[in-house]
Every structure is written in C-alpha cells, then in structure tokens.
Amino acid sequence: MGELPALRITIRKFAVWRGGVLGLAVSAVVVLCAWAVQAHHAQHQATMWLALSLVAVAAGLGASLWRVVPVTLAFDGSGWLAWSEGRADAAPMAVEVRLCMDLGAWMLLRLIPSSREARSRPRWVPVQFSAPQAQWHALRCAIYSSARQVKDDSVRSHVE
C-alpha cells in the first residue's frame, strides 16, 4: 500500500450533532414531564419529584453536549496531531484517532492523547460532511488506514 498524503482539516461545523443533542434532550424532557404529570394525578409525590429532578439532569446534560469546540486534525501518514486554537490546549498534541461511529456523511471520533499527562483526557469529536469531497475522502482514508496500522502493530507486538 502506498503512503498516504499529509492531511490537515479543521472541524468546525456541528449542526448534525447539535440537532441530535437537541432532539434527544427535548424528547427526554417531554417524557419526564409526562411522567411527572401522570405521577401527580396518581398522587405519587415522590415519583413526581424524581421525574422533575431528572428534567433538570436531562437539560443540563443536553447543554453540556451542545457545546463543541472546533478542532484541527493533522495526519502526516504515520500519526495524528490535534489542537484547538484559542484554548489552553492550543499546542498540537499527539493523539490516537478512533472511529466510534460512521454513518457515511457523519462520524463520531474519539481522540485519545498519546501521552498520559494529568490534564490530557480523551475527547469526543463529531464530524460531519462539510469539507470539499476530496478532503472528506482523504480524512476517511486516513482514519481507516491509521486504525488498521494501530491494529497491525498491536497484533505484531503480541506475536513477538
């Protein structure tokens, strides 16, 4: 297999992700409110208060998932770098990119820092098709080929 070309892409469009988060959060709030109303009519006060407190939890979780910071990914053919400009972690950091979900025009990536620094932790990045077709294809090829390379390296280390 030939060498993959270098790739650099900034992911900054999250409309699909935010739409999904909004839909799930609103659905959860509606169901929990209906449960609270039903519990109120059935005179189950504890259940009603539980449902209302879970409404706050669902709304808070939705709000926390709504906020996504743009990230730049760079692939040099052998490894990944990631950084977010304008943040404390703006310096490029070596990461392992894991593909967690692929829906064709939308992917969910998990960026796992290669070094185990105290402030470094894995990060979820939703990626939607918004780049030119060639760049989107190059990103998908780099993700799949780097995942295969990591898998081959781990198999080799277990055999040796």
N, C-alpha and C positions, 0 to 999 in steps of 0.2 A: 504494500500500500504506500502511496506517495505521501510526502509531507503535506500537512495542511497549512494553508496560508495563515498569516497572522490576522487576528480579528480584534477589533475594538468597537464596542457598542455601548451606548448609554441608554438605559431603560428608564423611561420617564412617563410613559402613558399607562394608566392603571384603570381605565374606565370599566373594563370587564370585571376586574377584581372588585372594584368598589360597588358595581351593580350587584354582584353576587353577595357581597357582605351586606349591603342594604336590604336585599331581598330576604336573606336568612334572618337578619336582625328583626325586620318588620314582622316576618312570619312568626318568629319566636315570641315577640311582644304581643301580637294578636292572640296567639294560642294561650299564652299565660294570662292575659286579661280575661279571655273567655272562661278559663279555668277558675279565676278569682270570682267572676260574676256567678258562675254556677255554684261555687262553694259558698258564696254569700247567701244565695237563695236556699241552699240546703242547710243553712245555719252551721256551717263548719268554719268557724272563725280562724282556727289555726291554719287550715288549708288555704284560706283566702289570704292571710298574711304571708304565708310561704310563697304563694304564687306572685303576690305583689313585690316581694323582695327579689324574686327571680327575674321580674321585669327589669329591675334596676341592674341586675347582673348581666342580663342579655343586652341591654342598651349600652352598658359600659364595655362589654366585650366587643360589640359591634363598632363602637367608637375607637377602640384600640386597634382593631384590624383595619379600619378605614384609612388610617394614616400610614402611608408607604412613602419612603424616601427614595428619590432617584438614585440609581447605582450604575456605575460604569464597570463593565466586564472587559477584560483583555485576555486573549489567548495567544500564546506565542508558538503553539504547535506541541508544547510539552507540558505546560502548566497554565493555571488561571491566576489572574490578579483581579481584585475587586476593590473599589473605593467609592465613597460618596462625597462629592465635593460640597464644601460648606458645612461639614460636620467635623466633630473631634477626630473621627476615624477616617479623615480625608486622605491619609497616606495609603498608597497601594499595599494591600495585604494578600499574601499567597493564600489561595483557598482551593478547596476541592468542590467542584460543582456536581451536585447530584440531582438528577431529574426525578422528581417525585410524581408528577402528573403531566401527561402530554395529551392534549385534546386537539392537536393539529394546529389551529391558529392561536392557541393559548397553552402556556406551560407554567408549571409551578416548580421552581428551582429551590434547592437548599444549598446555601453557601456555608461550607464548614471550614473555618480557619485552619491552616496547616500547622501553625504554631499554637501552642496551648497557653497563651498569655491570659492573665487574670481577667482582663476586660474583654477579651475576644470570645464571642459565642456564636453559634450557628445562626443564620439569618435566612428567612424565607423571602423569596423574590418572585412575585407573579410577573410573567412576561407575556405580552400579547402581540400579535402580528401588527406592527405599525411601521416597521423599517422597510426599505426597498426590498423587493423579492430576493435579490442576490444576497443581501446581508442577512436576511432571515434564514435563508437556506444555509449560509455559512455558519451561522450561530447553531443551528440544529445539528449540522455535521460535526462541529467542534464539540458539542455537548455529548453526542453519542460516541464519537471516537475517543474522547477523553475518558468516558465511563468504561469503554471496552479496554482501554490501556490500563486503568486502575485495576480492573478485574483480572486482566492477564498478569499484571505484576504481583497481585496477591496470590494467584494460583502458583506462579513460579516460586514465590518465597515459601509456600507451604510444601512444595515438591522438593526443594533443595535442602 
